[in-house]
Amino acid sequence: MSALPEPTDRVRAFGNQLVDVHLHLREELARLRADVAAHLAAGGERPRELRAHCLAFCTALTRHHTAEDEGVFPALARRHPELRPVLDELSRDHEQVTELLTAVRKLVDGLGTGPEPDPAEVRRIRGELDGLVALVESHFTFEERKLVTALNALDDPLPEDFALRDLTER
């Protein structure tokens, strides 16, 4: 019979769990981008599932960033004060991501109102999605490089609201 893992074994996985959540969100963003591109290529009415997928992705990313801003980052700042400038920068990124998510959601909501997509609308949504992809990738890469080691090295549990595992459930 194997022994139950010590609490610190679970805590050490938080950094790795963060990477898993980021991987899932990257995949969903790539899928959303592909769905939008397919709709723009085909024209016509916007499929209902495209709007639902956009809303689900935006909600998941917002929940992830809210959990970080309200639970994870304050806990890390208390344990690792030297990370405060990094955490502040990551929080500023969250604000920029929120602005881009709002723009993308509005543009996706407006797709498919005519038989042919308006070329200006196509350029706008592609530009917003490209900007979102670039910012999210840069943000995730920076966050992983700066925080995974600190998260994996924690020797006591983070607050309950750290529950990033909820975002990896499909």
N, C-alpha and C positions, 0 to 999 in steps of 0.2 A: 504494500500500500504506500503510495507516495504522500509525502507531507504536504500540507496546504502551504501555498507560498506565503512568505512573510509580507506584511504590508508594504515594506520598502521595495519588494520585487514589482509590485503593481505600480508604485509611484515611478520607478525607473523607466517605465514604459511610456510615460506621458509625452516625452519628446518624440518618440517613435510614433505614437498615436497622432500627434500633430501632423507629422509627415503623411500618414495615411489619410487623414482628413483632407489635407491639401491635394493629395493625389486624386481623391474622389471629386473634389471641387474642380480641379483642372479638367478631368474627364468630362464632367457635366458642362463646363463652359465650352469645351471643344465641340461637344454634341449640340449644344444650343447654337453655336456659330454655324455648324454644318446644316442644322435644320433651317436657320434663317437663310443661308445661301441657297439651299434647295428650293425654298419657297420663292425667293427672288428670281431664281432661274426659271421656275415654272409659271410664275405669275398667278393671277386669279385671286380668289378669296383666301384669306389667311386660315390655315387649318386651326381648329380649336385647340388641338394638343400643343401647337407651337406657343400659344399664349400661356397655356398651363405650364409648359416646361420652363418658359422664361420666368414665370411667377415662382415656381418651385425653386429654381436655381437662385433667384434673387433672395428669396426667403432663407434658404440654407446658408448662403454666404453672409447675409445680415446677422443671422443667429450666431454663426461662428465668430464674427467680429464682435458682436455684443458680449458673448461669453468671455472673449479675450479682454475687452476693455473693462468689463465690470468685475471679473473674477480673476482671470489668469494674470493679467499684467499687474494689478495691484499686489497680488501675492508674490510674484517674481520681484517686484520693486522692493518689497519689504525684505526679502531674503537675499537679493542681489542688487543693492543700491547702485552699483556701477552700471547696471543695465538701464537705468532710468532714461538716459538720452535715446537709447535704441527703442525703448517702449513708447516714448513720446513720439518718435518718428513713425513708428508702426501705427499708432493711434491716428496721427495725421493722415496716413495712407488710407485708413479706414474711412475717413471723411470723404476723401477723393473718390474712393471706390463707391461709396453710397451715392454720390452725385452722378457717377457714370451709370450705376445700376438704375437710377431713376430715369435717366435719359434713354437708356436702352429699353426699359419697360414701356415707356411712353411711345417710343418708335415702333416697338413690336405690336403694341395695342392698336396703332394706327395703320399697320400693314393690311393690305388686301381690301382697301375700300373702293378700288376700281379694277377694271379688267387687266390693266398693265400697271406695274409699279412705276411711280413717278421717278425719273432718273435722279433728281435731287434727293428724294427720300431714300433711294438705294445708296447713294453716296453717304448720306448722313448716318444711316444705320450701320453700314460697313465701317465707317470711320469710328463711330462710338464703340462698336464691338472690338475693332482692332485696338483702340485705346484701352478698353477694359481688359482685354487679354494681356496686353503689354504691362499694364499696371499690376494686375493680379499676379502675373508670373514674376515680375520683379519683386513685388511685396513678399510673396511666398518664399522665394529663394533667399531673400535677405533675412526674413524671419527664421527660417530653418537654420541658416548659417549662424545666426546670432543667439538663438534660444534653445535649440534642441539639446545641446550639451547641458545647459543650466537646468532644463526641465528633467532630463534623465538623471541628473546628479542630486536632485532634491531628496532629502532624507526624512521628510515628513509630508503628509498628504496635503494636497491643495484643497481649496474650498469645494464643496459639493457641486457648485455651479460650473465647475471645470468640464463637466460631462461632455466632452467632445465626441465620445463614442456614439452619441445619438445621431451625429451627422453622417456616420459611415453606414448606418443601416439603410438598406435600399428597399 
